[in-house]
Amino acid sequence: MTNPIINPSTLSEEQREAIREEYNGWAVFLDTRDELAAKFAIAAIEEIFGSEFFKKGE
């Protein structure tokens, strides 16, 4: 678990959904030739918003 730089609870539902869409957009590149870039982008997003924000069921 990481401590978020930006607390997701302070965001609107539209903002949270846009962030999740960006995260999921990068996740489709895992296990492809662009995997390194995807891992970097996902790690950066998790660093900003906290990894707990992206767990299933949240």
N, C-alpha and C positions, 0 to 999 in steps of 0.2 A: 504494500500500500504506500502510495506517495501522498504527501501533503500538497494540496492544490495551491497554485499561485493565485488562481481566480476561483473563488468558491462558486460552484455551479448553482447553488441555491439562490444566488443573487441574479441569475439570468432569467429571462423570460422563457416560456415554453418554446417559442419559435427559435430563440437563440440556442437552446439546448438541443433541439432537433437538428438544426443546421450543423452543430458541432458533431453530433452523432453521425450525420450523413457524411461529413468530411472524413471522420475516423473510419467508417465502413468503406468509403471509397478507396482509402489507402489499403485497407485490409484485403481487398481483392487482388492486390499485387503480391501478396505473400506467396511463396512457392513459385515465383516466376523469375525471369531474368532481372526484374526490377525490385527484387526482394529487399536488397540493402537499403534502397531509397524508401521503401515502404516501412521498414523497421525503424529507420531514422525519423520519419514523419510521425509514425504512431507513438514513438517514445517522446517526441516533442509535445504532441497533443496531450499525452498522459501526464507529462511534467507540468503542463499549464493547468489542466483541469482535474488532475488526480486520477489515478487508475481505477478507483472505486466507481467513478462516474460511468465507466464503460463496461462494467460487469453486467452480465445478462440478468434481467429482472429488475434492474434499477430504473 
